[in-house]
Amino acid sequence: MLIEVRVQSLWVDGTTNTPVVMLKELSGERVLPIWIGPGEASAIATELAAMEFARPLTHDLLCTVMKQLGGNLQRVIISRVEDSTYYAELSVLKNGEVISLDARPSDSIAIALRSDTQIFAHEELLEVAGHPSAEDFKSAGNEPSSSPPSMGPDELEEHLRRLNPEDFGRFTP
């Protein structure tokens, strides 16, 4: 079963310095943390902060291309996790046909935010043991990066720019 989720917050994992997007179910308290790359974290953070740029960024461009080619993003689905890697699907309606496109969850979330599209996760992902609540995540020494008193969007963007590939670890659900 699919459960609608929303972006609750964007965090930086205090252990690995890896950005984490925290998805929360709309009708409950379960959360789904997904470790993501710094570029995608920046794309999500700038959209959450409603920052505007003179020129379209990559995710903005993809939304424009999809629309100009007659497609309409219907929904994003966080579909599964395999070997610590999450998978997502973009469901695009074009000429009455739904086309499912494989995509990274981080890119899918950035696109969904820009196009005001619903995000869903398979219930099994929300039920997997080890998915902490937001309070559990905070008590483990992690800090939200999109809300005060921690990092604001500009500070997060600068933090993400300073990260090195060695700073990243793997998350195992």
C-alpha positions in Angstrom: 0.0 0.0 0.0 1.2 3.5 -0.8 1.3 6.1 2.0 1.5 9.8 1.2 4.5 11.5 2.7 5.9 15.0 2.8 9.3 16.4 3.4 9.5 17.0 7.1 13.0 18.4 7.2 16.5 18.2 5.7 19.2 17.1 8.1 23.0 16.5 8.2 23.9 13.1 9.7 26.2 14.0 12.5 28.1 10.8 12.2 28.9 10.9 8.4 28.2 14.5 7.6 25.8 13.2 4.9 22.6 15.0 4.1 19.4 13.2 5.0 15.9 14.1 3.8 13.3 13.1 6.3 9.9 12.1 4.9 7.0 11.9 7.3 3.7 10.2 6.6 0.8 12.7 6.4 -1.6 10.6 8.5 0.7 9.4 11.2 4.1 9.8 13.0 6.3 7.4 11.0 9.3 8.9 9.2 11.5 7.7 6.4 15.1 9.0 6.4 16.9 8.8 3.1 20.6 9.7 2.9 21.2 11.8 -0.2 24.0 13.6 -2.0 25.0 17.2 -1.4 23.8 18.5 -4.8 20.3 17.0 -4.3 20.2 18.3 -0.7 21.0 21.7 -2.0 18.3 21.4 -4.7 15.7 20.4 -2.0 16.9 23.1 0.5 16.7 25.9 -2.1 13.1 24.8 -3.0 12.1 24.5 0.7 13.4 28.0 1.3 11.6 29.3 -1.8 14.8 30.7 -3.2 14.6 32.0 -6.8 17.4 32.0 -9.3 17.8 34.1 -12.5 18.4 30.9 -14.6 16.7 27.5 -14.2 18.5 24.9 -12.2 18.6 21.3 -13.3 15.4 20.2 -11.6 13.6 23.3 -12.7 14.8 22.6 -16.3 13.5 19.0 -16.1 10.1 20.2 -14.9 10.0 22.7 -17.9 11.1 20.0 -20.4 8.5 17.5 -19.2 5.7 20.2 -19.4 6.8 21.4 -22.8 6.9 17.9 -24.2 3.3 17.4 -23.0 4.0 15.4 -19.8 2.4 16.0 -16.4 4.0 14.6 -13.3 1.2 12.7 -11.5 3.1 11.5 -8.4 6.4 10.4 -7.0 6.7 6.9 -5.4 9.6 5.9 -3.2 9.3 2.3 -4.2 11.9 0.1 -2.5 15.4 -0.2 -0.9 18.0 -2.7 -2.1 21.5 -3.0 -0.7 21.0 0.3 1.2 20.0 2.1 -2.0 16.5 3.6 -2.3 14.6 3.7 -5.6 11.9 5.9 -6.8 9.5 6.3 -9.7 8.2 9.3 -11.5 4.7 8.7 -12.8 4.2 11.0 -15.8 0.9 11.3 -17.7 1.3 12.0 -21.4 -1.4 11.6 -24.0 -3.6 9.7 -21.6 -0.9 7.1 -20.8 1.0 6.9 -17.5 4.7 6.4 -18.0 6.8 5.2 -15.1 10.4 6.5 -15.0 13.1 5.1 -12.7 14.7 7.9 -10.7 16.7 8.6 -7.5 14.5 9.5 -4.6 16.5 12.7 -4.0 15.9 13.9 -7.6 12.3 12.8 -7.5 11.7 14.8 -4.3 13.3 17.9 -5.7 11.1 17.6 -8.8 8.0 16.9 -6.8 8.6 20.0 -4.6 9.0 22.2 -7.7 5.9 20.9 -9.4 3.7 20.7 -6.3 3.3 16.9 -6.8 2.4 14.4 -4.1 5.1 12.0 -2.8 4.2 8.5 -1.8 6.2 5.7 -0.1 5.4 2.0 0.1 4.2 1.2 3.6 6.9 -1.5 4.0 9.6 1.2 3.9 7.9 3.1 6.7 7.6 -0.1 8.8 11.2 -1.3 8.5 12.8 -1.6 11.9 15.4 1.0 12.5 13.6 3.9 11.0 13.7 6.4 13.8 11.2 9.0 14.7 12.4 12.6 14.4 12.9 12.7 18.1 15.1 9.6 18.0 17.1 11.1 15.2 17.7 14.3 17.2 18.7 12.5 20.3 21.3 10.6 18.3 23.2 13.8 17.8 21.8 14.8 14.4 20.7 18.3 13.7 18.0 19.6 11.3 19.6 21.6 8.6 16.5 23.4 7.4 15.1 25.0 10.5 16.4 27.3 13.2 18.4 27.3 15.4 20.7 25.1 13.2 21.6 25.9 9.5 19.6 28.1 7.2 19.5 27.5 3.5 22.6 29.5 2.8 24.6 27.9 5.6 23.4 24.4 4.5 24.5 25.2 0.9 27.9 26.3 2.1 28.2 23.2 4.3 27.3 20.9 1.4 29.9 22.6 -0.8 32.6 21.9 1.7 31.9 18.2 1.9 34.4 15.8 0.5 33.7 12.3 -1.0 35.4 10.8 2.0 32.8 12.4 4.3 30.1 10.1 3.0 29.2 6.7 4.5 26.6 4.1 3.7 23.3 3.7 5.5 22.1 0.2 6.1 18.4 -0.1 7.0 
